[in-house]
């Protein structure tokens, strides 16, 4: 499941939710970062949201060139 390339994600969150996230991560012996990734993946699976596979050069960068 781990990939060789990662992207940074910065966001603001209610302190109570941050503490709940930290507790959930600790309960599952995960880092907070990994817990966020697991929660996002689970949400996508439950809601039919496709997660595109990473190619050898990383995530898709936009539309393919048009001819």
Secondary structure, 3 states (H helix, E strand, C coil): CCCCCCCCCCCCCCHHHHHHHHHHHHHCCCCHHHHHHHHHHHHHHHCCCCCCCCECCECCCCCCCCC
